[in-house]
Amino acid sequence: MQFKFLLAGVSALALGLAALPVVAADGDAREIVTVVKVTGENWFTRMDEGVKKFGADNADVNARQVGPAKADAAQQTAIIQDLIAQGVDAITIVPMDPSALEGVLRRAMQRGIVVTTHEADNLQNTQVDMEAFDNHEFGAHFAEQIVDCMGGEGQWTSFVGSLGSLTHVQWADGGAEYASQFPGMELVSPKNESFNDANRAYELAKEILRSYPDIKGFQGGSAIDVIGIGRAVEEAGLEDRTCVIGLGLPKDTGPYLETGAVDSIAFWDPLDAGYVMNILTRMVLDGTEIADGMDLGVPGYNAVKVSQGPGAGIIVRGQAWVDVDASNYKDYPF
């Protein structure tokens, strides 16, 4: 798949940096490094496939992915500081905590490094933030399914990777806002922090089941939350009286979808997200205009919405979520 660059002349005001050539004067390929929340989690292993695919499709770009061994904003910051010292051409980041990276990303841009981000539409110091969809709508979509599954009444709760994980909090807030329309829905102990750890999500879910024995609904935020919640629900034999819905990957969640411990998941393909992040980063390097309605040549990103971000940069949103349950999860090989 090749993206055809049709437009030119991104303004420095819109993207925070004058146009740069993609290939350095000495002929070396420019280097785009993607920094993820944590290395080893299946979500980001899948994203690495997209980064590598972009590199294979663009021989004049060296695209690679790195990340900390633990989901930790301080470790992400240290990696970015090292990339600044290396003098890479561009960094695209999936922040663990966007607000914690403002200073280091500002420093990167001051050094002439292109900065793009994902899951961070509140960041001031980014030139382009890419979102797979509107995050409040995504959270409301989860809650709509939970409300329907629960018959519009009962206790329910939400999980997030961390309170600093912006998109997870937006999904939880979007879900809470939707469910608040139904007087019979009672939100208890919201925004439980799993720190992207399935075992922690499992322990939290067990604690919630003990504290709220009548609880019926769980909304997962991190891609592994539904795995931990599903395990706790399955062990308690509560598959038939609980509704577990959230972000997840088909292969990871499949066994719990089969038993009914998890009712459904939604996701955007991390491979496509990794590829699109690098497309947008390449466009900034090339000085190519990123326009509202543009087709980026990747499913879910065929008519992107472009808006002004909170800083000098822009936000690019796709329409890329996919719903999966026991009937169709095997259609997705990841």
Helices and strands as residue ranges (DSSP letters): H 12-15, E 30-35, H 42-57, E 61-66, H 73-86, E 90-93, G 98-101, H 102-110, E 114-118, E 128-131, H 135-150, E 154-160, H 166-179, E 185-187, E 192-193, H 198-211, E 217-220, H 225-235, E 243-247, H 250-259, E 264-267, H 270-286, E 305-308, E 314-317, E 322-324, G 329-331
